């Protein structure tokens, strides 16, 4: 099954920084945090990059 052939599949996939893969649920949490406190999101992303 070729997911890339499905319409809208590329739209639903969040685009991450090269070399990083975050589960959709974590991404949604980061989006929620970013709406409340952008600096917190940047801090979490920085920690995730260091791991």
C-alpha positions in Angstrom: 0.0 0.0 0.0 1.5 3.3 -1.1 0.7 6.0 1.3 2.3 8.7 -0.8 -0.3 7.9 -3.6 -3.2 8.8 -1.2 -4.6 12.3 -1.7 -3.8 14.7 1.1 -1.3 12.4 2.8 1.5 14.9 2.5 -0.8 17.6 3.9 -1.6 15.5 7.0 2.0 14.8 7.7 3.6 17.4 9.9 6.9 18.6 8.5 9.7 18.2 11.1 13.3 19.4 11.2 15.5 17.1 9.2 16.6 14.0 11.1 13.8 14.2 13.7 10.6 12.1 13.9 8.0 12.8 16.5 4.8 10.8 17.0 1.6 12.6 16.0 0.3 12.7 19.6 3.5 14.3 20.8 3.3 16.8 17.9 -0.2 17.7 18.9 0.9 18.3 22.5 3.7 20.5 21.3 1.2 22.5 19.2 -1.0 22.9 22.3 2.0 24.0 24.3 3.1 26.4 21.6 -0.3 28.1 21.6 0.0 28.6 25.4 3.7 29.2 25.9 6.0 29.3 22.8 9.1 29.4 24.9 8.2 26.1 26.5 7.8 24.5 23.1 11.2 25.8 22.0 12.8 24.5 25.2 11.2 21.0 24.7 12.4 20.9 21.1 15.9 21.9 22.2 16.0 19.1 24.7 14.7 16.6 22.1 17.5 17.6 19.7 20.1 17.1 22.4 18.9 13.5 23.1 
